[in-house]
């Protein structure tokens, strides 16, 4: 894989980890949402999750936007990396 494709692939992987950290932090009872780490996670992931939340109806009170975000990130990652690798 060419270096640019590897860099983009790594960036998508890193963002997926940030998204996973956001999901896991929401499961921790009593975690103060005003802590700097949680605020950073929210500021990094909310631009992706907020539009998905608006587009998706709530299913039994569950927020499925992170699941859809993971799926979309994977599809976009594969497309972009394949395009860059073909250059």
N, C-alpha and C positions, 0 to 999 in steps of 0.2 A: 504494500500500500504506500502511496506517496505521502510525504510528510504533511502536506496540507490536509489530506483526507484523514490521516491519523489524528491530527490536531482537532479537527471538527468532530471526529468520532469520540475523542476524549472529552471534549466540551459537552457533548450530549450526555455522556456517561456521568460526568460531574454534576450536571443539572439534574439528572435522574436521582442521584444521591441526595441532592439538596431537597428535591421534592419528597423523597422517602423520609428524610429527617423531619420535614414539615408534617407529614402524615403521622409519624411516630410521636412527635411532640404533642400532637393533638390528643393522643391517647393517654397522656400522663396526667393523672388527676392532680389538681392543685398547682400545676405549673403556671407561674405568673406570665401572662402574655405580654407583659411590659418589659421582660428581661431582654437585654440586648441581643442575645442569640436567637430568641424566638422572633423578635422584631425583624432581624435580618432575614430569617427564613421566610417570614411573611412577605417582606418587601421583594424578595427574589422570586417567589412563586405566585404571588397574587396576580401579576399581569397575565399569567397563563390560566390560572384557576378561575378568576372572576368571570371572564366571558363564558367559560364552560358551564359555570354554575347558573348563569343567566339562561343559557341555551338548554340545559338539561332540567327536566322536571324532577323534583325530589321523589325518591323511591323509598317508601316506608320510613321516611325521616333520615335516610342515609345520603351523604354527599358522595356521589359517584364521580365528581369532577376529577379527583386524582387518578382514578382508574382510566378514565378517558384520556387524561393528560399523558399518562404513561404509554398508552397505546399510540396516541398521535405522535409523541416524541420518537417512539421506535420507528414508526413508518417514515417520518420525516428524516430521521437519522439515516436509515437505510437508503432512501432516495438521494440524499445529499452526498453521502459517502460514495455511493455507486457512481454518481455523476462526476465527483471529483477524481475518483480512481480511474475513470475513463478518459480523463483529460490528457 
